[in-house]
Amino acid sequence: PIDGLGDVPVLTNENVLALRAAPEHLVILGGSYIGLELGQIFRRLGSAVSIVETGDAIAAREDTDISARLSDMLRAEGVSLHTQSSVVDVCATPNGASSGALTFTVQHGITNVRHALRASHLLVATGRVPNTDQLGLDTVGVHVDARGFVPVNGRLETSVPGIWALGDVNKRGAFTHTSYQDHEIVLANHLSGARTADGRIPTYAMFTDPPLGRVGLSEREARELKKQGRRFLSASHEMQSVSRAKEEGETIGVIRVLVDADTERFVGASLLGIGADEIVQTIGAMIAADAPYQVLRDALPVHPTVTEFFPTILGKLQPLE
């Protein structure tokens, strides 16, 4: 809860796109993917941008060093990042002072120090909850969990025969691409097929510039599994050592891959840099094909591309520490 939030104009990732002029100063609550994407966009359009994130870092789902690289990239562009911080209250600035139309009280979580932040616009990007409470699902007996999600099996069937749940509400990936694949699965099963969402490998991108591409496990997740006896191989390659990145003048970022040491199959990749949103799908396809990493290592790549460095990267695989 934020005192005064219901009394001031609030932007979301939808209505922010209807603005006809760049905000003088945009405050964004939430340092995850939508907040970072829109924050960078509006900074490049000329707005002052401040992002307030309650966690220790932005893009907290990512490995610590990936998050740090993103922070450095955005700060270099002039985006102000306030991590371990929260907005306590917000109110309209009297008489719409030139310093902004809104005044915020921001509290730093560790020190409990508070300071005022003035801005012209507020974008809330702290996440969404399902609106299944508006669907009357209880009247037909469809089970909904405590957070409003609709549990489904691999065929995307709900607890009621003949009723299926697609998209964000089924808790199987809140992305456009997972929703699109959901419809393919349901359609195939309606036509006597046998497709399932079980085993779907998490794959997504963050469309900053340069973008982030992710598939499967992060290094942090792999280390947790390592405690249970799993063995992994890891390799990284800096974008500043990729010739295509240097030619394009886009040397920010890193390519990181993870391989199961016993099965020699890819289990994850994190890419930050030029073309990462496209290139990561190469690893996704390898995982889907259940192909050993040597197939990609020994394949003939095209020069000059970023993907051509996969043989080099895979030649550097070492046990994950």
Salt bridges, closest charged atoms under 4 A:
GLU62 OE1 - ARG214 NH1 2.71
ASP63 OD2 - ARG256 NH1 3.53
ASP65 OD2 - ARG69 NE 3.92
ASP65 OD2 - ARG256 NH2 2.62
GLU77 OE2 - ARG44 NH2 2.82
ASP145 OD2 - LYS171 NZ 3.98
GLU157 OE2 - ARG155 NE 3.63
ASP182 OD1 - ARG200 NH1 3.05
ASP198 OD1 - ARG172 NH2 3.08
ASP209 OD2 - ARG44 NH1 2.70
GLU219 OE1 - ARG223 NH2 3.19
GLU219 OE2 - ARG256 NE 3.53
GLU221 OE1 - ARG214 NH2 3.80
GLU224 OE2 - LYS227 NZ 3.08
GLU238 OE2 - ARG69 NH2 2.75
GLU248 OE2 - ARG244 NE 3.11
ASP260 OD2 - ARG230 NH2 3.10
ASP262 OD1 - ARG231 NH2 2.55
ASP290 OD1 - ARG265 NE 3.25
ASP298 OD1 - ARG297 NE 2.86
GLU308 OE2 - HIS303 ND1 2.91
